[in-house]
Amino acid sequence: KPLVLISIFFLALIGPWIELTSADNTLSTATELYDGDIEDGYLCYPTCTSGYGPQDRYDWYKVYVQSGEMLHAALYNNGTPAEIYIDMTIFDSSSTSLTSTKRVGHLQYGLLTHTATYSGYYYIELEAIDSWFGNDDTNYRLFIDIETNNVASGADQISLGDQFEEYVCARNCDSSSNPKLFEDPIDWYKVDIPAFTTW
């Protein structure tokens, strides 16, 4: 029992000097997300608002994408409790950057798009950037979208007579007012047509 008391006392003594970090601060410990997921998070570096924290400079996420599919990562920086920039970048499993870094400001949306060249995990890094004035933390919301029907092998099954509305866009699709306007240049569909059917 004396050893236990000594250990507790030691942890209490050094506690204020330990930098607490979340479990998703590196590529190897990234949190897995899936198509359609919406993830809320918090970043702070270097100065956290009183009552918030602890300091958390990086958040990493990973998404499994099939070759030819298109990964969209849309980020909203809600500017609470303070104003700060968030840098967002997509990497492969070897830590090679696959996109240019998107800097997302106070109350803004940012969007990154990458077409998978291999089947496997792709990684999204979010980094808090010092605003150089006041506190440096914010909450954010990350949207994940995977366009699965961009290749023939992933074509959506439809039936004769089906009617539906969809969306395609080849370039300049990013919109600060609507993060759902993703780049999506190709959609594939497949339909079974019985022999001798006229259509």
C-alpha positions as CSV (number, residue, x, y, z in Angstrom):
1,K,0.0,0.0,0.0
2,P,2.8,2.5,0.6
3,L,4.0,1.9,-3.0
4,V,0.5,2.6,-4.3
5,L,0.3,5.9,-2.4
6,I,3.7,6.9,-3.6
7,S,2.7,6.2,-7.2
8,I,-0.5,8.3,-6.9
9,F,1.4,11.1,-5.3
10,F,4.0,11.1,-8.1
11,L,1.3,11.2,-10.9
12,A,-0.5,14.0,-9.1
13,L,2.8,15.9,-8.8
14,I,3.8,15.7,-12.5
15,G,0.2,15.8,-13.9
16,P,0.1,19.5,-14.8
17,W,3.2,19.1,-16.9
18,I,2.1,16.1,-19.0
19,E,0.8,17.1,-22.5
20,L,-2.4,15.2,-23.0
21,T,-3.1,14.0,-26.5
22,S,-5.9,12.2,-28.2
23,A,-5.5,8.7,-29.6
24,D,-5.7,9.8,-33.2
25,N,-2.7,12.1,-33.3
26,T,-0.7,10.0,-35.8
27,L,-1.2,8.1,-39.1
28,S,-0.7,4.8,-37.4
29,T,-3.5,5.5,-34.8
30,A,-6.0,7.1,-37.2
31,T,-9.7,6.7,-36.5
32,E,-11.5,4.8,-39.2
33,L,-14.4,6.4,-41.0
34,Y,-16.8,5.1,-43.7
35,D,-18.8,6.4,-46.6
36,G,-21.5,8.8,-45.3
37,D,-19.9,9.3,-41.9
38,I,-20.0,12.7,-40.2
39,E,-17.4,13.2,-37.5
40,D,-17.2,16.0,-34.9
41,G,-13.9,16.9,-33.4
42,Y,-11.8,19.5,-31.6
43,L,-8.4,20.9,-32.3
44,C,-6.2,23.2,-30.2
45,Y,-2.7,24.5,-30.6
46,P,-1.0,26.1,-28.8
47,T,-3.4,28.0,-26.5
48,C,-6.7,26.4,-25.5
49,T,-9.6,28.5,-24.3
50,S,-10.2,28.3,-20.6
51,G,-12.5,25.3,-19.8
52,Y,-11.6,23.6,-23.1
53,G,-8.6,21.4,-24.1
54,P,-6.4,19.6,-23.6
55,Q,-4.0,20.7,-26.4
56,D,-4.6,18.6,-29.5
57,R,-2.8,19.8,-32.6
58,Y,-3.5,16.9,-35.0
59,D,-6.4,14.6,-35.8
60,W,-6.0,11.7,-38.2
61,Y,-8.7,9.7,-40.0
62,K,-8.5,6.7,-42.4
63,V,-11.0,5.6,-45.0
64,Y,-10.8,2.4,-47.1
65,V,-11.3,3.2,-50.8
66,Q,-11.4,0.8,-53.8
67,S,-9.2,1.6,-56.8
68,G,-11.0,4.0,-59.1
69,E,-13.4,5.3,-56.5
70,M,-13.4,9.0,-55.6
71,L,-12.8,10.1,-51.9
72,H,-14.3,13.4,-50.8
73,A,-13.4,14.9,-47.5
74,A,-15.4,18.1,-46.6
75,L,-14.5,20.0,-43.5
76,Y,-16.5,22.7,-41.7
77,N,-14.6,24.9,-39.2
78,N,-17.3,26.3,-36.8
79,G,-15.1,28.8,-35.1
80,T,-16.1,27.9,-31.5
81,P,-14.7,28.6,-29.0
82,A,-12.1,30.7,-30.8
83,E,-10.9,31.5,-34.3
84,I,-8.2,29.3,-35.8
85,Y,-7.2,27.8,-39.2
86,I,-7.4,24.1,-39.9
87,D,-5.1,22.5,-42.6
88,M,-6.5,19.4,-44.2
89,T,-4.4,17.0,-46.4
90,I,-4.9,13.5,-47.8
91,F,-2.0,11.0,-47.6
92,D,-1.4,7.4,-48.6
93,S,-0.2,4.7,-46.3
94,S,3.5,5.6,-46.7
95,S,2.8,9.2,-45.5
96,T,3.1,10.7,-49.0
97,S,0.8,13.7,-49.6
98,L,-1.7,13.0,-52.3
99,T,-3.3,16.5,-52.4
100,S,-2.3,20.0,-51.8
101,T,-3.2,21.2,-48.3
102,K,-6.5,22.9,-47.9
103,R,-6.6,25.7,-45.3
104,V,-10.0,26.2,-43.8
105,G,-10.7,29.4,-42.0
106,H,-13.2,30.6,-39.4
107,L,-16.8,29.6,-40.3
108,Q,-15.7,28.2,-43.6
109,Y,-16.0,24.9,-45.6
110,G,-13.0,23.2,-47.2
111,L,-13.1,20.3,-49.6
112,L,-10.5,17.8,-50.8
113,T,-11.0,15.1,-53.5
114,H,-8.8,12.2,-54.5
115,T,-9.3,9.4,-56.9
116,A,-7.9,6.1,-55.5
117,T,-5.1,4.6,-57.5
118,Y,-5.0,1.4,-55.3
119,S,-7.5,-0.4,-53.1
120,G,-6.6,0.3,-49.5
121,Y,-6.6,3.0,-46.7
122,Y,-6.3,6.7,-47.4
123,Y,-5.5,9.1,-44.6
124,I,-6.8,12.5,-43.8
125,E,-4.8,14.8,-41.5
126,L,-6.3,17.8,-39.8
127,E,-3.9,20.3,-38.2
128,A,-4.6,23.3,-36.0
129,I,-2.7,26.4,-37.2
130,D,-1.8,29.1,-34.7
131,S,-4.0,32.1,-35.4
132,W,-1.4,34.4,-33.9
133,F,-3.9,36.2,-31.7
134,G,-6.1,35.2,-28.8
135,N,-6.9,31.5,-28.2
136,D,-6.2,28.8,-30.8
137,D,-8.9,26.2,-30.7
138,T,-12.1,25.3,-32.5
139,N,-14.6,22.5,-33.0
140,Y,-15.1,21.1,-36.5
141,R,-17.2,18.7,-38.5
142,L,-15.8,16.3,-41.1
143,F,-18.0,14.8,-43.9
144,I,-16.8,11.6,-45.7
145,D,-18.2,10.7,-49.2
146,I,-17.1,8.0,-51.5
147,E,-18.2,7.9,-55.1
148,T,-18.4,4.2,-55.7
149,N,-20.0,4.2,-59.2
150,N,-17.1,6.0,-60.9
151,V,-15.9,2.8,-62.5
152,A,-17.8,0.2,-64.5
153,S,-17.1,-2.5,-61.9
154,G,-18.9,-0.4,-59.3
155,A,-21.9,0.5,-61.5
156,D,-25.2,0.9,-59.6
157,Q,-27.9,-1.6,-60.5
158,I,-31.1,-0.1,-62.0
159,S,-34.2,-1.5,-63.6
160,L,-36.1,-0.7,-66.8
161,G,-38.5,2.2,-66.1
162,D,-36.5,3.6,-63.2
163,Q,-36.4,7.4,-62.9
164,F,-34.1,9.2,-60.5
165,E,-32.1,12.4,-60.1
166,E,-28.3,12.4,-59.6
167,Y,-25.5,14.9,-59.8
168,V,-22.3,15.1,-62.0
169,C,-19.6,17.8,-62.1
170,A,-16.3,17.8,-63.9
171,R,-14.6,20.8,-62.5
172,N,-15.0,23.9,-60.2
173,C,-17.5,21.9,-58.1
174,D,-16.3,23.1,-54.7
175,S,-18.8,25.5,-53.0
176,S,-18.3,27.3,-49.8
177,S,-22.1,27.4,-49.2
178,N,-22.8,23.7,-50.0
179,P,-20.2,21.0,-49.2
180,K,-22.4,18.4,-51.0
181,L,-21.3,19.9,-54.4
182,F,-18.5,17.3,-54.8
183,E,-16.5,16.6,-58.0
184,D,-18.1,13.7,-59.7
185,P,-17.4,13.5,-63.4
186,I,-18.7,10.0,-64.2
187,D,-21.5,7.8,-62.9
188,W,-21.9,4.2,-64.1
189,Y,-25.2,2.2,-64.1
190,K,-26.1,-1.3,-65.2
191,V,-29.5,-2.7,-66.2
192,D,-30.6,-6.3,-67.0
193,I,-32.5,-6.4,-70.3
194,P,-34.3,-9.6,-71.2
195,A,-33.7,-10.9,-74.7
196,F,-35.9,-9.4,-77.4
197,T,-36.9,-6.5,-75.2
198,T,-37.5,-3.2,-77.0
199,W,-36.5,-0.1,-75.1
